[in-house]
Amino acid sequence: MTSNTDAMSATHSQRRYRFSPNDRRLLLLALTLAAFAWRVHNLGGQSLWRDEVDAVYFALRDLPQTLSMFIQAGQNGVLYFLGLRPWMRVVGSSEFALRYPSAIFSTLAIPLTWQVARLLIPGCAADAPEEREADTDEVGTQRAAGGGAEGHGEFLKACAGPSPEISKRRDESSENEIPATLPAGLSLVRVAPPLLAALFMAVNPYQLWYAQEGKMYSLVTMLALLASWFWLRGISDMDGRRNWRPWLGYLVTVSIAMYAHLLMIMLLPVHLLWFLVAWPQSKRHWRGYGLALAGLTLPYLPMVIWQWDLLMAGEKRTGFNFTPLQAMLEKIFLSQARGFMPPTDVIWLTPIFFLGLAGLFMCFSEIGVPWPNSQPRLGPVRRYLLVLVWLLAPIATIYALSLRQPIFTARYVIWIAPAMAMLMALGVQLVWRNAGKLGKILAALLVAYVLFFWFYAGWQQKTQPIKYDLRSAVTYIAQRRSPDDLLILQIPHMEYAYRYYSGGQGTHPFAGSDERLGWWAGGLWTNNGHPDEQARTEVDAQMRAITAGADDVWIMRSEVEMWDSRHLMDEWLDEHAALVEQADYHGTQVRHYRMVEE
């Protein structure tokens, strides 16, 4: 009786920790909806910054001008702007309307992370004899089906190990008539790593920031996940046959990605390395992959000529400064860990980096065999290497490109985030299963800390002014400026922000903007390296010409150091005009001067 009760208790315990397909779908749906709500909350709270205003302008200007970007050197994101065009013609061009597609793309990245993670990092089930038995039977079935037994020996050694308990438990079950089969579904340990990876992507503040920005970076993250999912399905023997559909999906997805952002070409070396890591499983599908790569040459042709010329140029043409590898790594991983919240002591990021490093260096034993009916059949070490390539290859590629032409900024490799989330998820499982009696408590505390810190960082991003407040500055000037007053925009690129924010943010926000902009001039460029005295003489001549006939001059200033780091224009105005009023906003200043007769 005692053994019968113990066996029933163990079976009931296992049932409590098993998730059916419906359970997993409900969990994923709840997480996705929560992530969507988090992304759309306060979506229009902050002003557009100049790059977002550019997105509105490129999307809504004359169509031939935007289409010409396909063949113009250095033009980026043309497909993203074309996608915004019909959307904004219907819903308008408000901050919310511009950023809403980014929130949608970022939300879609959550279930895609789940789908990719369950192919790459299924959890290891070695903490229960029944789970080891199930996984061992699964491996045997895969071998019998010819599904690629390579790598499963690694799993059995690292994850399952010898399990004499299995035979003993079978005997006990038979003797006491306790069913030997487990309830349908997967255990918590098996489900946890993919679910945690999706959860980390849902709350990560860096992902949240670009989910609330009218640019293409949440789109390229989603496309990288989708392309990787197609690639993994492409090297799978589904239903015992090869399938061309994943490779067609891969071709279309990567083509869209390359025209959504030029540097998504870096996705190709990632998957080429994957092909080598997945050998010989990938060997059986070289034709499909090769045809997809051949198909990608056609959409890439309009860009290859000017990109090659840029890469081979002897002088710097990109406008970026070279970033050393150490500084590059620091910028990337700090951005991924804390987003755009105000700088904080790195000590607060220790749990995040601990989980990432634990997953990076010690996760071999935490990757199990594939879930039932999932593909491809690769061993834990190979799956780990796929994640590692995803994390590091884009960084190595952008560094190599920057050795020729500096092009680095951290957001260009934002799409490595799913790999980082997967490694962190494996780090959690490593602690859970290997830290003794306190392992589960410690793992839960680490997850709770990461979630709390990232929610806090996300809230800071939502509520603290971070983007330059062009909206308030334009509104202030537009409400007070007379038609005869001269407006000087420093930097001149703020012309488009003034045109946009002085209108109604409808379906045609730039219509009539010439009249609203009125008499205006661009601020002076003085970062030409000329000696101070020479530069002051040049500024005097230019400012006299610009202000001739003006009684009142309005100045809108933002990012002035890009144009006039010595503030020579401000110096001239202080000498030749009287300050009437001023207003200061985050990153933007307004000055109203009245010219003094000389």
Secondary structure, 3 states (H helix, E strand, C coil): CHHHHHHHHHHHHHHHCEECHHHHHHHHHHHHHHHHHHHHCCCCCCCCCHHHHHHHHHHHCCHHHHHHHHCCCCCCCHHHHHHHHHHHHHHCCCHHHHHHHHHHHHHHHHHHHHHHHHHHCCECCCCCHHHHHHHHHHHHHHHHCCCCCCCHHHHHHHHHCCCCHHHHHHHHHHHHCCCCCCCCCEEHHHHHHHHHHHHHHHHCHHHHHHHCCCCCHHHHHHHHHHHHHHHHHHCCCECCECCCHHHHHHHHHHHHHHHHCHHHHHHHHHHHHHHHHCCCCHHHHHHHHHHHHHHHHHHHHHHHHHHHHHHHCCCCCCCCCCCCHHHHHHHHHHHHHHCCCCCCCHHHHHHHHHHHHHHHHHCHHHECCCCCCCCCCCCHHHHHHHHHHHHHHHHHHHHHHHHHCCCCCHHHHHHHHHHHHHHHHHHHHHHHHHCHHHHHHHHHHHHHHHHHHHHHHHHHHHHCCCCCCHHHHHHHHHHHCCCCCEEEEECHHHHHHHHHHCCCCCCCCCCCHHHHHCCEEECCCCCCCCCHHHHHHHHHHHHHHHHCCCCEEEEEECCHHHCCCCCHHHHHHHHHEEEEEEEEECCEEEEEEEECCC
